[in-house]
């Protein structure tokens, strides 16, 4: 039974206590992973980001570890969020796009619809009401999706940045596979998970690997600084990353979920400057802990500059209450930091959920 958002039963809202209980679950899993020390060897070759058992961040010089995690569990304090947030009613593009036009629709969280005349692509699609291994517990959505899943155009390609439940939502992926049979691109270590639920057309990718999607697009998987886990004993057993998607002469960069690090400069050096970058700006407080896994708006601005992006669009905010900051804080902080840096507000924007913009 699918557990997607439904407008007719939209009763969303969690208390501050419930929020705290929900957000600490991944870090409890992290503690179990550290304490267990349980690992089996892998089929992937050793590299600068894989030691034969677990993946790691070459750019990361410190870890949050047990004591920081315990401190987070003891001190985390959430701002109040509204029980529900609805979106303006919108319509998708019906007229064909011109050559080299790119249409971007921010749907929710890290879910973005990228359209061209040749191909329709979804990033980290999440339509479920909860981002959790079970349908009866876990973080509920506060904002409805900008587009209902049944209203999507035909989807050719789905890209997944990593296996956290708010980015790899199996119920959503199964529904997309039944409806469209698209190709799925996932990081190393996640292919078997998709195939286990009946999604056969799945390719897994290592950093800097490139795959051509017929004659429609070229996709390169690129580094980020982040982590992976879906349970207590699989911490960093699969990879994480971002995607540079080339369609004709246009480049769209999907940043997934990431802390700031030097990898953005390396992406520009190797893959060129993107025309459009989709960069995470939310889930960043408390900073002393989250800075190793999530960018804040100031970090995202630096990533925008490092990439040399012509336009950046903020994602990964305002749908699920995962960290301490207020609902609108990422958007407000982004604008404030852009003005403080003397940058043009039109070069780093936030699109409303469900609104289609053509670039």
C-alpha positions as CSV (number, residue, x, y, z in Angstrom):
1,X,0.0,0.0,0.0
2,X,1.4,3.3,-1.1
3,X,1.9,6.0,1.6
4,X,2.1,9.1,-0.4
5,X,0.8,12.6,0.4
6,X,-2.9,12.9,-0.2
7,X,-4.7,16.2,-0.2
8,X,-7.9,14.8,1.3
9,X,-6.3,13.4,4.4
10,X,-3.7,16.1,5.0
11,X,-3.4,16.4,8.8
12,X,0.2,17.1,9.3
13,X,1.9,18.5,12.4
14,X,4.3,17.4,15.1
15,X,5.1,18.7,18.6
16,X,8.6,19.9,19.6
17,X,9.0,16.7,21.7
18,X,8.0,14.5,18.8
19,X,10.4,16.4,16.5
20,X,13.3,15.7,18.9
21,X,12.4,12.0,19.1
22,X,12.3,11.8,15.3
23,X,15.5,13.6,14.5
24,X,17.7,11.7,17.0
25,X,16.9,8.3,15.4
26,X,19.6,8.5,12.7
27,X,22.2,9.5,15.3
28,X,21.2,6.6,17.5
29,X,21.8,4.4,14.5
30,X,25.2,6.0,14.1
31,X,26.1,5.2,17.7
32,X,25.1,1.6,17.2
33,X,27.2,1.5,14.0
34,X,30.3,2.8,15.8
35,X,29.9,0.6,18.8
36,X,29.3,-2.6,16.7
37,X,32.4,-2.2,14.6
38,X,30.7,-4.7,12.3
39,X,31.8,-4.6,8.6
40,X,32.1,-7.1,5.8
41,X,34.4,-6.8,2.8
42,X,33.0,-5.3,-0.3
43,X,33.2,-6.0,-4.0
44,X,34.3,-2.4,-4.8
45,X,38.0,-1.6,-5.3
46,X,39.9,0.5,-2.8
47,X,40.1,4.2,-3.6
48,X,40.7,7.6,-2.0
49,X,37.1,7.4,-0.8
50,X,36.7,3.7,-0.1
51,X,38.9,1.6,2.3
52,X,37.5,-1.8,1.3
53,X,34.8,-1.7,3.9
54,X,33.3,1.7,4.1
55,X,33.2,4.9,2.1
56,X,34.6,8.1,3.5
57,X,35.1,11.8,2.7
58,X,38.7,12.6,1.6
59,X,38.0,16.3,2.3
60,X,36.7,15.8,5.9
61,X,39.4,16.3,8.5
62,X,37.2,15.7,11.6
63,X,34.3,13.5,12.6
64,X,31.2,14.2,14.8
65,X,31.9,10.9,16.7
66,X,30.2,9.5,19.8
67,X,30.6,12.4,22.2
68,X,29.3,15.1,19.7
69,X,26.4,12.8,18.8
70,X,25.5,12.4,22.5
71,X,25.7,16.1,23.0
72,X,23.4,16.7,20.1
73,X,20.9,14.2,21.5
74,X,21.0,16.0,24.8
75,X,20.8,19.6,23.6
76,X,18.9,19.8,20.3
77,X,16.1,22.4,20.5
78,X,13.7,22.9,17.6
79,X,12.0,26.1,16.5
80,X,8.2,25.8,16.2
81,X,7.0,24.9,12.7
82,X,3.4,25.2,11.4
83,X,1.3,22.1,11.2
84,X,0.9,22.4,7.5
85,X,1.9,24.5,4.5
86,X,0.1,24.5,1.2
87,X,1.2,25.6,-2.2
88,X,-0.3,27.7,-5.0
89,X,-2.0,25.6,-7.6
90,X,0.2,25.3,-10.7
91,X,0.2,23.8,-14.1
92,X,3.0,21.9,-15.8
93,X,4.4,22.8,-19.2
94,X,2.3,21.6,-22.1
95,X,3.9,23.4,-24.9
96,X,7.2,21.8,-26.2
97,X,10.4,23.6,-25.1
98,X,12.7,25.2,-27.7
99,X,16.2,23.7,-28.3
100,X,18.5,24.4,-25.4
101,X,15.8,25.6,-23.1
102,X,15.7,24.0,-19.6
103,X,12.6,24.0,-17.4
104,X,13.0,23.7,-13.6
105,X,10.2,22.8,-11.2
106,X,11.0,22.6,-7.5
107,X,8.7,20.0,-6.1
108,X,9.8,19.6,-2.5
109,X,12.9,19.0,-0.4
110,X,15.5,17.8,-2.9
111,X,13.0,16.7,-5.5
112,X,13.3,18.8,-8.7
113,X,11.8,18.1,-12.2
114,X,14.3,19.0,-14.9
115,X,12.8,19.2,-18.4
116,X,14.2,19.8,-21.9
117,X,12.9,19.1,-25.3
118,X,14.7,15.8,-25.2
119,X,14.3,14.4,-21.7
120,X,12.5,14.7,-18.3
121,X,14.6,14.0,-15.2
122,X,13.7,13.8,-11.5
123,X,16.2,14.3,-8.7
124,X,15.8,12.5,-5.3
125,X,12.0,12.0,-5.7
126,X,10.1,11.9,-2.4
127,X,6.3,11.9,-2.3
128,X,5.8,9.9,0.9
129,X,4.2,11.4,3.9
130,X,7.0,10.2,6.1
131,X,10.8,9.9,5.5
132,X,11.2,6.7,7.6
133,X,11.6,3.0,7.2
134,X,8.0,2.5,8.4
135,X,4.8,4.3,7.4
136,X,3.5,4.7,11.0
137,X,6.5,6.6,12.5
138,X,9.2,9.0,11.6
139,X,9.4,12.6,10.3
140,X,6.1,13.7,8.6
141,X,6.1,16.3,5.9
142,X,4.9,19.8,6.7
143,X,4.6,21.1,3.2
144,X,2.7,19.4,0.5
145,X,4.5,18.5,-2.8
146,X,4.4,21.2,-5.4
147,X,3.1,18.6,-8.0
148,X,1.1,15.5,-7.2
149,X,2.9,12.3,-8.4
150,X,0.0,11.4,-10.7
151,X,0.4,14.7,-12.5
152,X,4.0,14.2,-13.6
153,X,4.9,14.2,-17.3
154,X,6.6,11.0,-18.6
155,X,9.9,10.6,-16.7
156,X,12.9,9.3,-18.5
157,X,15.6,9.4,-15.8
158,X,15.8,9.4,-12.0
159,X,19.0,10.3,-10.2
160,X,19.6,9.5,-6.5
161,X,22.3,11.3,-4.5
162,X,22.5,8.9,-1.5
163,X,20.4,6.5,0.5
164,X,19.0,8.5,3.3
165,X,15.2,8.1,3.6
166,X,14.5,11.8,2.6
167,X,16.4,11.2,-0.7
168,X,15.9,7.5,-1.5
169,X,12.2,6.9,-1.0
170,X,11.5,3.4,-2.1
171,X,7.7,3.8,-2.2
172,X,8.0,6.7,-4.6
173,X,10.6,4.9,-6.7
174,X,8.4,1.9,-7.1
175,X,5.5,4.0,-8.2
176,X,7.7,5.9,-10.7
177,X,9.0,2.6,-12.1
178,X,5.4,1.2,-12.5
179,X,4.2,4.3,-14.2
180,X,7.2,5.3,-16.4
181,X,9.9,2.6,-16.3
182,X,12.6,5.2,-16.3
183,X,16.4,4.6,-15.9
184,X,17.6,5.0,-12.3
185,X,21.1,6.2,-11.5
186,X,22.3,5.5,-7.9
187,X,25.7,5.7,-6.0
188,X,27.8,2.6,-5.5
189,X,26.2,0.3,-3.1
190,X,22.5,1.1,-3.7
191,X,21.7,-0.9,-6.9
192,X,20.8,-4.1,-5.0
193,X,18.3,-2.1,-2.8
194,X,16.4,-0.9,-5.9
195,X,16.5,-4.3,-7.6
196,X,15.2,-5.9,-4.4
197,X,11.9,-4.1,-4.8
198,X,11.6,-4.8,-8.5
199,X,13.4,-1.9,-10.2
200,X,15.6,-3.5,-12.8
201,X,16.9,-0.6,-14.9
202,X,19.4,0.7,-12.4
203,X,23.0,1.7,-12.9
204,X,25.3,2.5,-9.9
205,X,28.0,5.1,-10.3
206,X,31.4,6.0,-8.7
207,X,32.7,9.5,-8.4
208,X,33.7,11.0,-11.8
209,X,32.0,8.2,-13.8
210,X,30.0,9.3,-16.8
211,X,27.0,7.6,-18.4
212,X,25.3,8.6,-21.6
213,X,21.5,8.4,-21.7
214,X,20.9,7.5,-25.3
215,X,21.5,10.7,-27.3
216,X,19.5,12.8,-24.8
217,X,21.9,13.6,-22.0
218,X,25.3,12.9,-20.4
219,X,25.4,12.4,-16.6
220,X,28.6,12.5,-14.5
221,X,28.5,11.5,-10.8
222,X,30.6,13.9,-8.7
223,X,31.8,14.1,-5.1
224,X,30.1,15.6,-2.1
225,X,31.0,15.6,1.6
226,X,28.2,13.7,3.3
227,X,27.4,10.2,4.5
228,X,25.0,7.3,4.1
229,X,22.9,4.9,6.2
230,X,19.4,3.4,6.3
231,X,19.8,1.3,9.5
232,X,22.0,0.6,12.5
233,X,24.8,-1.4,10.8
234,X,25.2,0.0,7.2
235,X,26.8,3.4,8.0
236,X,28.7,4.5,4.9
237,X,28.4,1.1,3.2
238,X,27.1,2.9,0.1
239,X,28.4,6.1,-1.6
240,X,26.9,9.6,-1.8
241,X,27.4,12.3,-4.4
242,X,26.1,14.9,-6.8
243,X,25.3,14.9,-10.6
244,X,26.4,17.1,-13.5
245,X,23.8,16.7,-16.2
246,X,24.7,17.9,-19.7
247,X,21.7,18.3,-22.1
248,X,22.8,19.7,-25.5
249,X,25.1,22.7,-24.6
250,X,23.5,23.3,-21.2
251,X,24.8,22.0,-17.9
252,X,22.6,21.4,-14.8
253,X,24.3,20.5,-11.5
254,X,22.3,18.7,-8.8
255,X,24.1,19.1,-5.5
256,X,22.1,16.4,-3.5
257,X,22.9,16.8,0.2
258,X,26.3,18.1,1.2
259,X,28.5,20.0,3.6
260,X,30.8,22.6,2.1
261,X,34.2,21.5,1.0
262,X,36.8,21.9,-1.7
263,X,35.0,19.5,-4.0
264,X,33.0,22.3,-5.6
265,X,36.2,23.8,-7.0
266,X,37.3,20.4,-8.3
267,X,33.9,19.9,-10.0
268,X,34.3,23.2,-11.8
269,X,37.9,22.3,-12.8
270,X,37.0,18.9,-14.2
271,X,33.4,19.4,-15.5
272,X,33.1,23.1,-16.3
273,X,30.8,25.8,-15.0
274,X,27.1,24.8,-14.7
275,X,24.4,27.0,-16.2
276,X,22.1,26.0,-13.4
277,X,23.0,24.6,-9.9
278,X,20.5,23.1,-7.5
279,X,22.2,23.6,-4.1
280,X,21.0,22.6,-0.6
281,X,20.4,25.4,1.8
282,X,18.5,23.9,4.7
283,X,18.9,21.5,7.7
284,X,21.9,23.2,9.1
285,X,21.4,23.9,12.8
286,X,23.1,23.4,15.3
287,X,26.0,24.5,13.3
288,X,28.7,22.9,15.5
289,X,27.3,19.5,14.5
290,X,25.6,20.0,11.1
291,X,28.5,21.8,9.4
292,X,30.1,18.4,8.6
293,X,27.1,17.1,6.7
294,X,24.9,20.1,5.6
295,X,25.6,23.5,4.1
296,X,24.0,26.6,5.5
297,X,23.0,29.4,3.1
298,X,26.4,31.1,3.4
299,X,28.1,27.8,2.5
300,X,25.8,27.4,-0.4
301,X,26.7,30.9,-1.7
302,X,30.4,29.9,-1.5
303,X,29.6,26.7,-3.4
304,X,27.8,28.8,-6.1
305,X,30.9,30.9,-6.5
306,X,33.3,27.9,-6.5
307,X,31.3,26.2,-9.2
308,X,31.1,29.4,-11.3
309,X,27.4,28.7,-11.7
310,X,25.5,31.2,-13.8
311,X,22.4,30.6,-11.7
312,X,21.8,28.7,-8.5
313,X,18.5,27.6,-7.0
314,X,18.1,26.7,-3.4
315,X,16.7,23.2,-2.4
316,X,16.5,20.9,0.6
317,X,14.4,23.1,2.9
318,X,10.9,23.8,4.1
319,X,9.3,20.3,3.7
320,X,10.5,18.1,6.6
321,X,11.6,19.5,10.0
322,X,14.9,17.8,10.4
323,X,17.0,20.3,12.4
324,X,16.7,23.2,14.7
325,X,16.1,26.2,12.4
326,X,12.7,27.8,11.7
327,X,10.7,27.0,8.5
328,X,11.6,30.1,6.6
329,X,15.1,30.6,8.0
330,X,17.0,29.1,5.0
331,X,15.3,31.5,2.6
332,X,15.7,34.5,4.8
333,X,19.3,33.7,5.6
334,X,20.1,33.2,1.9
335,X,18.8,36.6,1.0
336,X,20.6,38.3,3.9
337,X,24.0,36.7,3.1
338,X,23.7,37.5,-0.6
339,X,23.1,41.2,0.2
340,X,25.9,41.2,2.7
341,X,28.3,39.8,0.1
342,X,27.1,42.4,-2.5
343,X,25.9,39.7,-4.8
344,X,23.0,39.9,-7.2
345,X,19.9,38.3,-5.7
346,X,18.8,37.1,-9.2
347,X,21.9,34.9,-9.4
348,X,20.9,32.7,-6.5
349,X,17.1,32.3,-6.1
350,X,14.5,30.2,-4.5
351,X,11.6,28.9,-6.6
352,X,8.2,28.3,-5.0
353,X,7.1,24.7,-4.9
354,X,5.3,23.6,-8.1
355,X,6.2,26.8,-10.1
356,X,7.8,26.1,-13.5
357,X,10.6,28.4,-14.6
358,X,12.2,28.2,-18.1
359,X,15.8,29.1,-18.5
